[in-house]
């Protein structure tokens, strides 16, 4: 079909707009990457913008030597794996339960869970609750609060409702209990939505640093994101310090008190890379998963 | 129905089991492992909540080794500056526990609220201070201020920082002052060391220096002034710096004289602040101001100084970035170049302690041991060790006089050099005391050696000066910048008093927040104004808007505080 002039113009505009948009999205990562592989001196002074100069990879070997980074990586990995696994299972099971009409107090529990999506009490009440549950300086604080996530439950519920009820009924007739129906019938069928929830949950767990910020003072429980957050804050806090106590700063080599820009950028890269690699792989489930429950019958 | 109930029960049981397993298997729960009894010195891990620290995590390196060997104590530093700021403080207050040692950045609401909430330990309770605070007791005025200002005359909840028994009218700085100005001495020498009478006279000299060295080490253009806005508080911070060189420092929206009963408000048309902005504006017209100044951060400005892109330094403590050994051994570097009218602002020794506070948490499990540790920081050995490491590492005593060792020359003040394993290993700068609190002013005289604690002031160190320093010393006929200003009476010493300035009430505070935004924004725009017309328009706009937002009311509040400062100074003298 021959394209009219308007169509051609529209296509040109469309492609250019999205090309620019793509560049804008990708450029920050590209900038980060070339700064980590370029000559440290140049990148510390902000001279690397479009092309790398003096390419070297020693920054990545340097950061392995940073104290606490290895431990933080383990903690981050641990919470991502355990947290995601538990969240996915719990969301799947709860979502399945909510589809059963004869669940005890179904309407009440469902609303009870969903309301928490809209209402937030603020930092202090949250902190007091965590404190009373003994989740301060505790690895469980990374896992337990995230297990019941209303958004994930709704996704699963909608998805399960789109599965023909006859499948479950036939299992029931054959004498299957709820658990068996869940494990043997439902779980295999909801793989797309489980992958979706897994990716949401994994990204959330990996990126989370607010809980470390307030709940953890033991350095053995620091996550990778939190270590990065500390490095990024160093220069601002140094400024505040020097402002506040001029005399005390007189005996220090101020330039040495900050982690160099190159190290900070490398840590940022390391923190972002896992998600960058994992996300495209799960992409196929993501697109299928979110929309699939939307059209019924 | 039964099926539904059993389902629910199974879920509940499973959930509980999972929670239990995870909770138990973590094993990383409560980390405040403490000693069981007070007599046997078991390992004591202390949480230090330091609002001045720029480091978070366990104290490592040489300082960790020193306190482990001596007290069997380990420190875990919690730094709100890096970890949540005010919200972190709020959550800790809610928990009723700020940690074992608490360092406050200022003796303001946070400190007084903590006292009211009972979160801080009273050092006079159970005779703790009397029994374990023998070295602290050698600073009675600091204890007195703690009792009078914060302890209802009887209790001591913490001491101010930088205490000293040196006379309060004597300048408390080390070799160089807090404020400069410092110029590139090698270039200044090449120009024949022209005389500089007023602050504006720097501009032609700087212009010639820029012509002598138009490019830095890496080939970038040089500028006299490379500024940074991230230190701005109530005003453009670098706008007050020329006032400090003439004996005035900020108090809210005022610039108050160090030792006379004089003050001016920053928008005064004849005042130093506006005069400084005009100086920067003229400098910019002459091409002396780095165009990045308006947006860059302090670390960028430091990086530029390291590269040699700047010719003028407001803060001598920054010079060390450029003044590397390589450069100073050839006579290149920044040195103090005063102007004739100068009378640099100086803080006297804080007999009563200044405004940062170190306290002990009331929930600490071993108050006696913590008190012992804090007391050590006030002893001669503690001062030297906590600043400069144990004897023999960076410093030693030879023939009764303190000297810096060869290792010390490479490591001090805070360089990234490896410490020998027998002293704890690790990097020197990472192993330093990360609580970042100066208990005692290190420029005070050590009664045993009769020289100051500060290594830079030792006779042996000064005798070993670099080529750059020796050139400067010969030209200025003084050993150090401080020596020069004291000799030539170009110094205004502000006695540090018992007085603590009040915070403005919420109405005034709100006005201040709005006004300071206007002042800061307009100040920067004025520096980079294209011509006189724009400059004057911005200046008028700033004053009009500020006055419209209640500037005069706020100034009245600060004038009240200034009067109190003057009265307190008289009491000290």
Interface residues (C-beta under 8 A of the other chain):
Chain A: X41 X44 X45 X46 X67 X68 X82 X86 X90 X93 X97 X100 X102 X103 X104 X123 X124 X127 X128 X131 X134 X136 X137 X138 X139 X140 X143 X144 X147 X177 X178 X179 X213 X214 X217 X218 X219 X220 X221 X222 X229 X230 X233 X234 X235 X236 X237 X238 X239 X240 X241 X242 X243 X244 X245 X246 X247 X248 X249 X250 X251 X252 X253 X254 X255 X256 X257 X258 X261
Chain B: X1 X3 X4 X5 X7 X8 X10 X11 X15 X18 X19 X22 X23 X26 X28 X29 X30 X31 X47 X52 X54 X56 X57 X58 X60 X76 X78 X79 X81 X82 X83 X84 X87 X88 X90 X91 X94 X95 X99 X105 X106 X161 X162 X172 X173 X174 X176 X178 X218 X230 X231 X233 X237 X297 X298 X299 X300 X302 X303 X304 X306 X307 X315 X316 X317 X318 X320 X321 X347 X356 X387 X413 X414 X415 X416 X429 X430 X436 X438 X441 X442 X454 X456
